[in-house]
Every structure is written in C-alpha cells, then in structure tokens.
C-alpha cells in the first residue's frame, strides 16, 4: 500500500464470484433470460497509500427488438462522493471490432450526472428510467456502460472510473436480439482507472 503513487482502483480480492456467470477480476455477467443479462461487480479505490472506499456496480440489460434498456444502472460507495457520472452507448460487434464499436456515428451516446451522495448511498444512474437506446440493424449488439466519480476532499483530486461492456446480443430473423447462456463477451470488455479531470 505505501508504495502506491497517485490514484488507483483495484479488484476486491476478498469477494467470491458466484458460479454460472462470465467473470473478470471486476465482476460477472449472468444470463437471466434470452433477452436479459445482469452484471454485478466491485472494486477498492484510493490515493497514494490511503484506501478511500469500496465501490459496487450493478446493471441489468434487457432487449425488446432493437430497443435496449439498462436499468437499474447502479453505483454505490462505502465513502461519500462529490459527484457521480455515468454514460451509455450502443455498440456492434464484428470481426473488425471484436471489442465493440459505437453504432450510428455515436448518436446513441448519453450522459448523466448527480451528487453529492453520502456513504452507502445507492445511486440510480439515469434515474428511474435507466439508459435507453434503439438500433435494430446490427447482427451482434451490445452496450458500453461507464461510471466515474469524484471524492469530496480536495486532497484526492480527479475522477475514478470503471467501464463495463454488455454481452453480445444476436439478432434473429424476427428482429429480436437474444443472449447466449453463459453470456458471450467481446474483447476488452471491462476496465478501470483514474483521470485528472
């Protein structure tokens, strides 16, 4: 801990991931139904040798035809936050873009912000409606979700962030998008870090 310099975000190695999902160090996507996936994840963040808090993330993604809804789109920290921001964007997956790429020139990109929040507050990003978007032509669809947050203390500047991309939803001949069991993820589907602004 004492050797850490600047801001950091690390997986919480004390957490045990449940079986049946597609998992990373950050968390897991779970199959609920052929149109519905859930993500549960967490991590610990801090600055230099100081651990500031533990953050948890929860997302439900549902498709109805080409319409997608990410709700709830939730963030929670054991430490208060000055501001929480979130973004959502529809993606397509292809051989050229196994990591996922924005659809429609980025027209589905949306942002949200709120705060301040006390320690342990459950933040519903995008409010009660969640992140909603429509794109009904791509063969393999997904959604990029990002959280970022700032600390109330000026001693710990900048923004911590985490991004999580949804599993692939595959378009069938009727125009519905269906999920594999277990969920199939693209490459580079999660990440975290810190930004100075």
N, C-alpha and C positions, 0 to 999 in steps of 0.2 A: 504493500500500500504506500509506504513512504517514498518509494521510487517513482510513483506515478507523477507525471508532469501535465499540467493543464486539465482540461475536461475529459471525462471518459464515461463510457457506457458499456457494461459487461453483462453477459448472461448470468442469471441467478442459478448457480450450480447446486443449490440446496433443493431446487424444485425437481420433482419427479414427473416426467411426462407420461400421460395416460397412453395405454395401448390403443391401436386401431387408427391412429392418425398418420399424416405425413408431417414429420417433425424436423426442426432445426434446433440450433442452440437457443434461438429466441422464442420458439413456441411451435404449435402444431395446428394444422388444418384438419378438420374432421368432416367426414361425409355424414350428412343428416338425411337427405333425400336426393333424388337425381337432379333437383333444381336448387339445392340448398347446402351450403358449406358454412362451418363455423371455425373461427380462429381464436385461440387462447394463447397468450404469451406474456412475457415479463422480462425484467432486467433490473440491474442496480446501476445507479449513476452517481457521479461525484466530481470533485475538482481537486487536483493535486492529491494529497494523502487523505482527503476528507470524503467519506461516503455521505452523500446528501439524502438519498432516498431510494426506494424501490418503486418501479412503475409497472403497472399491469395494463394489458391491452386486450380488448375483446371485440370481435367483428362477426356479424352474421351477413352472409351474402345470399340473396335469392334472385333467381331469374324467372321472368314470365315473358316468353317470347324474347324479343330483343331488349326488353326493359330489365334493368338491374337495380336492386336496392341494397345498400349496405347499411343495415340498421338492426340492432344497435351498433354504433361505431364509437366505442368507449375507451376512455383513458382514466386511470386512477393512479395517484402517487401517495406514498406514505408521508411525503413532505408537501407543504403548500406550494402553489405555483403562481407566478405573477400573471402569466398568460399561457393558454394552450391554443395551438393552431392545428388544423387538420386539412388535408386535401384528398380529393378522389379524382381518378381519371380512368376512363375505359381504355382497354388495351386489346390488341390482337396478337396472337402467337403464330409464328410461321417458321419455316426453315431458315430464312434470312434473319428472323428476330426471335430466337428461342427464349430470350429474356422478356419478351413482350414489348410492344411499341404502341404509342398513342394512336387512337383512331381519329379519323376526320380532322386531321391537322390540329389536334389539341382542343377541339371545340367542346369536349366533354369535361375539361378540367374545371374543377370548382374548389374554392377555398372557404374556410370557416375559422372564426376565432372567438375566444371568450376568456373571461377571468377578471379578477383573480379568484383563486379557489383555495380553500383550506385543505389541510392534510386529510387524506382519506376521502375527499370529495369524488363522487362518481360523475365524470364529465361525459355527457352525451353529445359528441361532436355532430354538427349539422342538426342539432335539436331533435325533436321527436320524429321528424320525417326521415332522417338519415340522408345519405348521399344517394341520389337517383340519377340515372342516365339511360339513354337509349341508343343502340346501334344494332341493327338486325341483319347485317350482310356478311360479316366475317365468319370464317369457318371455325375458328378457335378464339373464344372471347375470354377476357379477364378484367380485373380492376386493380389499379395501384392505389394503396391507401398509405397516407403518411401522417404521422403525429410529430409535432415539435412543441417544446415547452421551455419557459424561462423561469429562473429562480427569483424569489422575492428579494434576495440580498444582492446588493451591488458588488459584493465580494466574489460572486460567482456569475460572471457575465456570459453573454452569448446564449445559444439555443441548443438544447439536446434534441436529437431527432431519431425516429425509427420509421422505416418503411416496410410494408408487407404487401406483396402482390398475391392476388387470389389464385386458386387453382384454375386450370383450363376448363371452360365450359364449351362443349362441342355442339355445333348447330346440326340439327337433324333435318330430314326432308320436309317436315311440317313447320319448320321455322323455330322450333323450341331449342333451348340450349340445355344440355344435360352434362352432368358431372360424373367422373369415374369414381369407383369405390375400390381402393382408397383414392383420395384426390391426387391428381397428376399436376405437378408444379413445373413451371418453366425454370430456366436457369436464373441464377442471381435473384431469387425471389424475396429476399429479405436483407436488411442491413440497418446499421445504426451509426451514430456519430455525433459530432458537435460542430456548430457553425458560429463564427464570431458575431454574426448579426442576424 
